[in-house]
Amino acid sequence: MTTTVSLDGWDITHASDAEWVDWGGEGNARAKVLGSADGYVVALVEAEAGYTGTPHEHTYAEFLYVVAGRLRNQGQTMETGDAYAAAAGSMHTDFEAERPSTYLSIFKI
């Protein structure tokens, strides 16, 4: 039996087809955009130890899952398997890769 499915509204990206792009302004992180929909982006990020995020306010909710490594986020240590959800309006003032880290970030532009 053959099933026909619609891909209308879907953005399915094979990681091997996605290009790495610079992430942040210091050249010590890179990202692959793995999909986007309704203004939201799914990005796989690889950050070297010492990478720091730029302080910003979240206009929309932001989600992050640590695939591997160790991050410091808002004074909290996050390791493999940890995650956060940041509400719209929250301030992001502290983010650093304490070890080489890979994480999945979901945010709206």
N, CA, C and O atoms as CSV, one atom per row, in Angstrom:
chain,resi,resn,atom,element,x,y,z
A,1,MET,N,N,0.839,-1.167,0.000
A,1,MET,CA,C,0.000,0.000,0.000
A,1,MET,C,C,0.895,1.246,0.000
A,1,MET,O,O,1.830,1.343,0.794
A,2,THR,N,N,0.608,2.171,-0.873
A,2,THR,CA,C,1.363,3.413,-0.966
A,2,THR,C,C,0.568,4.520,-0.302
A,2,THR,O,O,-0.619,4.700,-0.574
A,3,THR,N,N,1.243,5.266,0.582
A,3,THR,CA,C,0.605,6.386,1.249
A,3,THR,C,C,1.146,7.673,0.663
A,3,THR,O,O,2.358,7.849,0.539
A,4,THR,N,N,0.257,8.561,0.309
A,4,THR,CA,C,0.654,9.866,-0.192
A,4,THR,C,C,0.539,10.869,0.940
A,4,THR,O,O,-0.498,10.969,1.595
A,5,VAL,N,N,1.619,11.613,1.164
A,5,VAL,CA,C,1.604,12.627,2.216
A,5,VAL,C,C,1.951,13.980,1.598
A,5,VAL,O,O,2.675,14.066,0.606
A,6,SER,N,N,1.426,15.006,2.201
A,6,SER,CA,C,1.693,16.361,1.735
A,6,SER,C,C,2.854,16.965,2.516
A,6,SER,O,O,2.964,16.771,3.726
A,7,LEU,N,N,3.710,17.689,1.826
A,7,LEU,CA,C,4.784,18.425,2.480
A,7,LEU,C,C,4.486,19.922,2.511
A,7,LEU,O,O,5.369,20.725,2.816
A,8,ASP,N,N,3.243,20.302,2.195
A,8,ASP,CA,C,2.854,21.704,2.288
A,8,ASP,C,C,3.032,22.174,3.723
A,8,ASP,O,O,2.494,21.562,4.647
A,9,GLY,N,N,3.779,23.250,3.919
A,9,GLY,CA,C,4.002,23.795,5.251
A,9,GLY,C,C,5.167,23.156,5.998
A,9,GLY,O,O,5.429,23.509,7.148
A,10,TRP,N,N,5.862,22.232,5.368
A,10,TRP,CA,C,6.999,21.551,6.006
A,10,TRP,C,C,8.306,22.059,5.420
A,10,TRP,O,O,8.389,22.343,4.225
A,11,ASP,N,N,9.329,22.172,6.264
A,11,ASP,CA,C,10.693,22.475,5.827
A,11,ASP,C,C,11.580,21.398,6.445
A,11,ASP,O,O,12.025,21.524,7.586
A,12,ILE,N,N,11.826,20.356,5.689
A,12,ILE,CA,C,12.635,19.240,6.168
A,12,ILE,C,C,14.017,19.366,5.545
A,12,ILE,O,O,14.164,19.363,4.323
A,13,THR,N,N,15.030,19.478,6.403
A,13,THR,CA,C,16.405,19.669,5.942
A,13,THR,C,C,17.260,18.496,6.392
A,13,THR,O,O,17.223,18.106,7.559
A,14,HIS,N,N,18.016,17.941,5.482
A,14,HIS,CA,C,18.985,16.906,5.832
A,14,HIS,C,C,20.261,17.615,6.260
A,14,HIS,O,O,20.805,18.425,5.509
A,15,ALA,N,N,20.740,17.317,7.459
A,15,ALA,CA,C,21.899,18.015,8.016
A,15,ALA,C,C,23.096,17.974,7.075
A,15,ALA,O,O,23.861,18.936,7.000
A,16,SER,N,N,23.262,16.875,6.364
A,16,SER,CA,C,24.412,16.756,5.457
A,16,SER,C,C,24.314,17.731,4.278
A,16,SER,O,O,25.319,18.018,3.629
A,17,ASP,N,N,23.112,18.237,3.999
A,17,ASP,CA,C,22.922,19.188,2.904
A,17,ASP,C,C,23.036,20.643,3.355
A,17,ASP,O,O,23.211,21.537,2.527
A,18,ALA,N,N,22.938,20.883,4.651
A,18,ALA,CA,C,22.968,22.254,5.169
A,18,ALA,C,C,24.404,22.745,5.281
A,18,ALA,O,O,25.302,21.987,5.649
A,19,GLU,N,N,24.611,24.006,4.965
A,19,GLU,CA,C,25.941,24.612,5.024
A,19,GLU,C,C,26.202,25.195,6.410
A,19,GLU,O,O,25.291,25.739,7.034
A,20,TRP,N,N,27.427,25.086,6.892
A,20,TRP,CA,C,27.835,25.744,8.121
A,20,TRP,C,C,28.015,27.234,7.827
A,20,TRP,O,O,28.563,27.608,6.790
A,21,VAL,N,N,27.550,28.080,8.750
A,21,VAL,CA,C,27.748,29.525,8.653
A,21,VAL,C,C,28.316,30.020,9.981
A,21,VAL,O,O,28.126,29.384,11.018
A,22,ASP,N,N,29.009,31.150,9.946
A,22,ASP,CA,C,29.529,31.730,11.180
A,22,ASP,C,C,28.374,32.075,12.110
A,22,ASP,O,O,27.300,32.488,11.671
A,23,TRP,N,N,28.621,31.895,13.413
A,23,TRP,CA,C,27.613,32.158,14.436
A,23,TRP,C,C,28.234,33.114,15.448
A,23,TRP,O,O,29.307,32.832,15.983
A,24,GLY,N,N,27.587,34.220,15.714
A,24,GLY,CA,C,28.153,35.207,16.629
A,24,GLY,C,C,29.193,36.044,15.903
A,24,GLY,O,O,29.469,35.824,14.723
A,25,GLY,N,N,29.761,36.993,16.606
A,25,GLY,CA,C,30.665,37.919,15.964
A,25,GLY,C,C,32.141,37.644,16.158
A,25,GLY,O,O,32.971,38.387,15.634
A,26,GLU,N,N,32.499,36.601,16.893
A,26,GLU,CA,C,33.904,36.386,17.224
A,26,GLU,C,C,34.575,35.275,16.429
A,26,GLU,O,O,35.780,35.067,16.572
A,27,GLY,N,N,33.827,34.557,15.595
A,27,GLY,CA,C,34.417,33.518,14.776
A,27,GLY,C,C,34.725,32.224,15.494
A,27,GLY,O,O,35.447,31.383,14.959
A,28,ASN,N,N,34.190,32.038,16.706
A,28,ASN,CA,C,34.473,30.808,17.442
A,28,ASN,C,C,33.243,29.923,17.609
A,28,ASN,O,O,33.164,29.109,18.529
A,29,ALA,N,N,32.281,30.100,16.693
A,29,ALA,CA,C,31.105,29.230,16.672
A,29,ALA,C,C,30.568,29.190,15.240
A,29,ALA,O,O,30.769,30.118,14.457
A,30,ARG,N,N,29.882,28.095,14.921
A,30,ARG,CA,C,29.261,27.961,13.607
A,30,ARG,C,C,27.906,27.294,13.776
A,30,ARG,O,O,27.646,26.646,14.790
A,31,ALA,N,N,27.041,27.457,12.772
A,31,ALA,CA,C,25.687,26.918,12.865
A,31,ALA,C,C,25.212,26.413,11.509
A,31,ALA,O,O,25.661,26.863,10.455
A,32,LYS,N,N,24.289,25.462,11.576
A,32,LYS,CA,C,23.552,24.995,10.407
A,32,LYS,C,C,22.080,25.257,10.686
A,32,LYS,O,O,21.568,24.871,11.737
A,33,VAL,N,N,21.402,25.905,9.759
A,33,VAL,CA,C,19.959,26.067,9.883
A,33,VAL,C,C,19.322,24.785,9.366
A,33,VAL,O,O,19.482,24.422,8.201
A,34,LEU,N,N,18.597,24.104,10.254
A,34,LEU,CA,C,18.014,22.809,9.908
A,34,LEU,C,C,16.550,22.898,9.497
A,34,LEU,O,O,15.961,21.907,9.064
A,35,GLY,N,N,15.967,24.077,9.633
A,35,GLY,CA,C,14.591,24.252,9.221
A,35,GLY,C,C,14.062,25.582,9.711
A,35,GLY,O,O,14.607,26.189,10.633
A,36,SER,N,N,12.980,26.027,9.071
A,36,SER,CA,C,12.318,27.244,9.512
A,36,SER,C,C,10.848,27.184,9.121
A,36,SER,O,O,10.470,26.576,8.119
A,37,ALA,N,N,10.033,27.836,9.946
A,37,ALA,CA,C,8.599,27.910,9.682
A,37,ALA,C,C,7.996,29.030,10.522
A,37,ALA,O,O,8.326,29.184,11.698
A,38,ASP,N,N,7.128,29.792,9.920
A,38,ASP,CA,C,6.410,30.869,10.614
A,38,ASP,C,C,7.350,31.808,11.360
A,38,ASP,O,O,6.992,32.330,12.416
A,39,GLY,N,N,8.553,32.030,10.821
A,39,GLY,CA,C,9.508,32.934,11.440
A,39,GLY,C,C,10.437,32.277,12.436
A,39,GLY,O,O,11.423,32.886,12.850
A,40,TYR,N,N,10.144,31.038,12.834
A,40,TYR,CA,C,11.015,30.307,13.761
A,40,TYR,C,C,12.102,29.586,12.984
A,40,TYR,O,O,11.889,29.140,11.856
A,41,VAL,N,N,13.282,29.477,13.611
A,41,VAL,CA,C,14.436,28.820,13.013
A,41,VAL,C,C,14.921,27.730,13.962
A,41,VAL,O,O,14.945,27.922,15.178
A,42,VAL,N,N,15.308,26.587,13.402
A,42,VAL,CA,C,15.973,25.525,14.161
A,42,VAL,C,C,17.423,25.528,13.710
A,42,VAL,O,O,17.718,25.282,12.541
A,43,ALA,N,N,18.342,25.813,14.656
A,43,ALA,CA,C,19.760,25.898,14.318
A,43,ALA,C,C,20.573,24.945,15.180
A,43,ALA,O,O,20.407,24.892,16.398
A,44,LEU,N,N,21.447,24.198,14.534
A,44,LEU,CA,C,22.413,23.354,15.224
A,44,LEU,C,C,23.695,24.171,15.327
A,44,LEU,O,O,24.245,24.594,14.311
A,45,VAL,N,N,24.173,24.396,16.554
A,45,VAL,CA,C,25.322,25.263,16.786
A,45,VAL,C,C,26.462,24.453,17.394
A,45,VAL,O,O,26.254,23.655,18.307
A,46,GLU,N,N,27.668,24.669,16.875
A,46,GLU,CA,C,28.893,24.133,17.473
A,46,GLU,C,C,29.711,25.326,17.940
A,46,GLU,O,O,30.075,26.185,17.137
A,47,ALA,N,N,30.003,25.386,19.243
A,47,ALA,CA,C,30.730,26.515,19.820
A,47,ALA,C,C,32.009,26.027,20.488
A,47,ALA,O,O,32.012,25.021,21.197
A,48,GLU,N,N,33.094,26.755,20.250
A,48,GLU,CA,C,34.347,26.453,20.924
A,48,GLU,C,C,34.257,26.916,22.378
A,48,GLU,O,O,33.457,27.792,22.708
A,49,ALA,N,N,35.080,26.324,23.241
A,49,ALA,CA,C,35.163,26.789,24.624
A,49,ALA,C,C,35.508,28.277,24.604
A,49,ALA,O,O,36.389,28.701,23.856
A,50,GLY,N,N,34.825,29.059,25.412
A,50,GLY,CA,C,35.055,30.489,25.476
A,50,GLY,C,C,34.093,31.317,24.640
A,50,GLY,O,O,34.050,32.539,24.783
A,51,TYR,N,N,33.309,30.665,23.758
A,51,TYR,CA,C,32.305,31.405,22.990
A,51,TYR,C,C,31.335,32.070,23.956
A,51,TYR,O,O,30.874,31.436,24.906
A,52,THR,N,N,31.023,33.334,23.725
A,52,THR,CA,C,30.033,34.034,24.544
A,52,THR,C,C,28.958,34.614,23.641
A,52,THR,O,O,29.234,35.066,22.529
A,53,GLY,N,N,27.740,34.594,24.133
A,53,GLY,CA,C,26.626,35.194,23.413
A,53,GLY,C,C,26.543,36.680,23.705
A,53,GLY,O,O,26.988,37.147,24.754
A,54,THR,N,N,25.974,37.412,22.773
A,54,THR,CA,C,25.772,38.846,22.936
A,54,THR,C,C,24.511,39.078,23.764
A,54,THR,O,O,23.470,38.498,23.455
A,55,PRO,N,N,24.573,39.913,24.815
A,55,PRO,CA,C,23.370,40.188,25.608
A,55,PRO,C,C,22.242,40.737,24.720
A,55,PRO,O,O,22.474,41.556,23.831
A,56,HIS,N,N,21.029,40.267,24.982
A,56,HIS,CA,C,19.872,40.698,24.191
A,56,HIS,C,C,18.587,40.414,24.952
A,56,HIS,O,O,18.574,39.647,25.915
A,57,GLU,N,N,17.513,41.041,24.506
A,57,GLU,CA,C,16.180,40.748,25.031
A,57,GLU,C,C,15.484,39.824,24.046
A,57,GLU,O,O,15.592,39.998,22.832
A,58,HIS,N,N,14.773,38.846,24.573
A,58,HIS,CA,C,14.030,37.930,23.708
A,58,HIS,C,C,12.703,38.575,23.316
A,58,HIS,O,O,11.826,38.779,24.154
A,59,THR,N,N,12.574,38.885,22.050
A,59,THR,CA,C,11.313,39.430,21.548
A,59,THR,C,C,10.262,38.322,21.504
A,59,THR,O,O,9.072,38.558,21.715
A,60,TYR,N,N,10.732,37.117,21.227
A,60,TYR,CA,C,9.876,35.927,21.183
A,60,TYR,C,C,10.499,34.865,22.071
A,60,TYR,O,O,11.650,34.999,22.487
A,61,ALA,N,N,9.756,33.823,22.361
A,61,ALA,CA,C,10.307,32.713,23.151
A,61,ALA,C,C,11.495,32.095,22.420
A,61,ALA,O,O,11.552,32.090,21.190
A,62,GLU,N,N,12.443,31.572,23.199
A,62,GLU,CA,C,13.631,30.908,22.653
A,62,GLU,C,C,13.827,29.606,23.422
A,62,GLU,O,O,13.605,29.547,24.632
A,63,PHE,N,N,14.244,28.566,22.707
A,63,PHE,CA,C,14.446,27.256,23.307
A,63,PHE,C,C,15.835,26.750,22.952
A,63,PHE,O,O,16.325,27.010,21.853
A,64,LEU,N,N,16.473,26.032,23.868
A,64,LEU,CA,C,17.801,25.493,23.626
A,64,LEU,C,C,17.923,24.131,24.291
A,64,LEU,O,O,17.451,23.925,25.409
A,65,TYR,N,N,18.569,23.197,23.581
A,65,TYR,CA,C,18.853,21.851,24.088
A,65,TYR,C,C,20.336,21.582,23.901
A,65,TYR,O,O,20.855,21.744,22.797
A,66,VAL,N,N,21.027,21.174,24.960
A,66,VAL,CA,C,22.453,20.886,24.898
A,66,VAL,C,C,22.647,19.448,24.402
A,66,VAL,O,O,22.312,18.493,25.102
A,67,VAL,N,N,23.185,19.309,23.199
A,67,VAL,CA,C,23.452,17.997,22.606
A,67,VAL,C,C,24.707,17.394,23.231
A,67,VAL,O,O,24.747,16.205,23.545
A,68,ALA,N,N,25.731,18.231,23.408
A,68,ALA,CA,C,26.993,17.777,23.993
A,68,ALA,C,C,27.749,18.985,24.527
A,68,ALA,O,O,27.650,20.082,23.977
A,69,GLY,N,N,28.503,18.780,25.599
A,69,GLY,CA,C,29.344,19.848,26.130
A,69,GLY,C,C,28.813,20.426,27.427
A,69,GLY,O,O,28.011,19.810,28.129
A,70,ARG,N,N,29.288,21.638,27.727
A,70,ARG,CA,C,28.849,22.330,28.951
A,70,ARG,C,C,28.795,23.832,28.680
A,70,ARG,O,O,29.755,24.435,28.200
A,71,LEU,N,N,27.642,24.412,29.004
A,71,LEU,CA,C,27.399,25.837,28.843
A,71,LEU,C,C,27.119,26.457,30.203
A,71,LEU,O,O,26.700,25.776,31.139
A,72,ARG,N,N,27.359,27.775,30.298
A,72,ARG,CA,C,26.845,28.544,31.440
A,72,ARG,C,C,25.795,29.485,30.860
A,72,ARG,O,O,26.077,30.249,29.937
A,73,ASN,N,N,24.593,29.425,31.400
A,73,ASN,CA,C,23.499,30.243,30.916
A,73,ASN,C,C,22.798,30.886,32.102
A,73,ASN,O,O,22.262,30.190,32.964
A,74,GLN,N,N,22.803,32.206,32.146
A,74,GLN,CA,C,22.167,32.953,33.234
A,74,GLN,C,C,22.662,32.454,34.593
A,74,GLN,O,O,21.886,32.328,35.540
A,75,GLY,N,N,23.965,32.171,34.674
A,75,GLY,CA,C,24.581,31.738,35.929
A,75,GLY,C,C,24.383,30.268,36.255
A,75,GLY,O,O,24.849,29.798,37.293
A,76,GLN,N,N,23.702,29.536,35.388
A,76,GLN,CA,C,23.426,28.121,35.616
A,76,GLN,C,C,24.295,27.269,34.693
A,76,GLN,O,O,24.430,27.572,33.508
A,77,THR,N,N,24.880,26.205,35.236
A,77,THR,CA,C,25.636,25.267,34.419
A,77,THR,C,C,24.663,24.333,33.728
A,77,THR,O,O,23.766,23.772,34.359
A,78,MET,N,N,24.849,24.170,32.417
A,78,MET,CA,C,24.010,23.279,31.623
A,78,MET,C,C,24.923,22.293,30.912
A,78,MET,O,O,25.898,22.689,30.273
A,79,GLU,N,N,24.604,21.002,31.024
A,79,GLU,CA,C,25.409,19.958,30.402
A,79,GLU,C,C,24.544,19.127,29.466
A,79,GLU,O,O,23.339,19.349,29.345
A,80,THR,N,N,25.174,18.175,28.813
A,80,THR,CA,C,24.491,17.315,27.852
A,80,THR,C,C,23.129,16.863,28.386
A,80,THR,O,O,23.030,16.332,29.492
A,81,GLY,N,N,22.096,17.079,27.594
A,81,GLY,CA,C,20.739,16.682,27.953
A,81,GLY,C,C,19.930,17.773,28.619
A,81,GLY,O,O,18.713,17.639,28.751
A,82,ASP,N,N,20.579,18.861,29.048
A,82,ASP,CA,C,19.859,19.963,29.692
A,82,ASP,C,C,19.246,20.873,28.631
A,82,ASP,O,O,19.648,20.854,27.468
A,83,ALA,N,N,18.270,21.665,29.055
A,83,ALA,CA,C,17.573,22.551,28.125
A,83,ALA,C,C,17.043,23.774,28.860
A,83,ALA,O,O,16.944,23.792,30.087
A,84,TYR,N,N,16.703,24.797,28.078
A,84,TYR,CA,C,15.987,25.928,28.662
A,84,TYR,C,C,14.914,26.405,27.699
A,84,TYR,O,O,14.963,26.152,26.495
A,85,ALA,N,N,13.948,27.101,28.267
A,85,ALA,CA,C,12.937,27.838,27.521
A,85,ALA,C,C,12.938,29.243,28.100
A,85,ALA,O,O,12.727,29.420,29.300
A,86,ALA,N,N,13.171,30.237,27.263
A,86,ALA,CA,C,13.196,31.631,27.693
A,86,ALA,C,C,11.958,32.327,27.139
A,86,ALA,O,O,11.702,32.288,25.935
A,87,ALA,N,N,11.202,32.955,28.010
A,87,ALA,CA,C,9.957,33.618,27.615
A,87,ALA,C,C,10.236,34.912,26.858
A,87,ALA,O,O,11.278,35.541,27.043
A,88,ALA,N,N,9.310,35.293,26.020
A,88,ALA,CA,C,9.385,36.591,25.357
A,88,ALA,C,C,9.485,37.670,26.427
A,88,ALA,O,O,8.784,37.623,27.438
A,89,GLY,N,N,10.366,38.646,26.194
A,89,GLY,CA,C,10.562,39.725,27.150
A,89,GLY,C,C,11.678,39.482,28.144
A,89,GLY,O,O,12.087,40.400,28.855
A,90,SER,N,N,12.181,38.244,28.204
A,90,SER,CA,C,13.271,37.949,29.144
A,90,SER,C,C,14.587,38.486,28.593
A,90,SER,O,O,14.776,38.587,27.381
A,91,MET,N,N,15.493,38.829,29.508
A,91,MET,CA,C,16.819,39.333,29.122
A,91,MET,C,C,17.817,38.183,29.151
A,91,MET,O,O,17.846,37.393,30.094
A,92,HIS,N,N,18.624,38.101,28.115
A,92,HIS,CA,C,19.672,37.088,28.039
A,92,HIS,C,C,20.995,37.823,28.226
A,92,HIS,O,O,21.480,38.475,27.302
A,93,THR,N,N,21.580,37.721,29.418
A,93,THR,CA,C,22.760,38.514,29.752
A,93,THR,C,C,24.005,37.681,30.028
A,93,THR,O,O,25.093,38.240,30.165
A,94,ASP,N,N,23.873,36.354,30.113
A,94,ASP,CA,C,25.017,35.512,30.464
A,94,ASP,C,C,24.929,34.193,29.708
A,94,ASP,O,O,24.055,33.371,29.982
A,95,PHE,N,N,25.847,33.992,28.746
A,95,PHE,CA,C,25.883,32.751,27.988
A,95,PHE,C,C,27.318,32.508,27.556
A,95,PHE,O,O,27.912,33.336,26.866
A,96,GLU,N,N,27.887,31.355,27.967
A,96,GLU,CA,C,29.248,31.013,27.576
A,96,GLU,C,C,29.396,29.505,27.447
A,96,GLU,O,O,28.879,28.745,28.266
A,97,ALA,N,N,30.108,29.080,26.408
A,97,ALA,CA,C,30.476,27.671,26.273
A,97,ALA,C,C,31.704,27.443,27.156
A,97,ALA,O,O,32.787,27.951,26.865
A,98,GLU,N,N,31.531,26.685,28.221
A,98,GLU,CA,C,32.648,26.403,29.132
A,98,GLU,C,C,33.553,25.304,28.586
A,98,GLU,O,O,34.726,25.216,28.950
A,99,ARG,N,N,33.010,24.482,27.724
A,99,ARG,CA,C,33.743,23.436,27.001
A,99,ARG,C,C,33.271,23.501,25.554
A,99,ARG,O,O,32.246,24.124,25.280
A,100,PRO,N,N,33.975,22.886,24.631
A,100,PRO,CA,C,33.415,22.786,23.280
A,100,PRO,C,C,32.007,22.178,23.386
A,100,PRO,O,O,31.816,21.162,24.054
A,101,SER,N,N,31.042,22.798,22.733
A,101,SER,CA,C,29.646,22.408,22.924
A,101,SER,C,C,28.871,22.409,21.615
A,101,SER,O,O,29.151,23.184,20.701
A,102,THR,N,N,27.899,21.527,21.554
A,102,THR,CA,C,26.943,21.479,20.458
A,102,THR,C,C,25.561,21.623,21.065
A,102,THR,O,O,25.229,20.949,22.040
A,103,TYR,N,N,24.756,22.505,20.486
A,103,TYR,CA,C,23.397,22.687,21.012
A,103,TYR,C,C,22.433,23.007,19.885
A,103,TYR,O,O,22.822,23.470,18.813
A,104,LEU,N,N,21.178,22.748,20.160
A,104,LEU,CA,C,20.091,23.019,19.225
A,104,LEU,C,C,19.347,24.228,19.760
A,104,LEU,O,O,18.880,24.215,20.899
A,105,SER,N,N,19.235,25.259,18.960
A,105,SER,CA,C,18.548,26.484,19.358
A,105,SER,C,C,17.347,26.704,18.453
A,105,SER,O,O,17.443,26.588,17.231
A,106,ILE,N,N,16.223,27.021,19.065
A,106,ILE,CA,C,14.994,27.305,18.323
A,106,ILE,C,C,14.538,28.697,18.719
A,106,ILE,O,O,14.276,28.965,19.892
A,107,PHE,N,N,14.442,29.584,17.733
A,107,PHE,CA,C,14.123,30.981,18.022
A,107,PHE,C,C,13.396,31.585,16.831
A,107,PHE,O,O,13.399,31.041,15.727
A,108,LYS,N,N,12.774,32.725,17.093
A,108,LYS,CA,C,12.066,33.448,16.028
A,108,LYS,C,C,12.834,34.709,15.705
A,108,LYS,O,O,13.301,35.423,16.592
A,109,ILE,N,N,12.954,34.966,14.418
A,109,ILE,CA,C,13.673,36.158,13.975
A,109,ILE,C,C,12.693,37.309,13.841
A,109,ILE,O,O,13.087,38.417,13.478
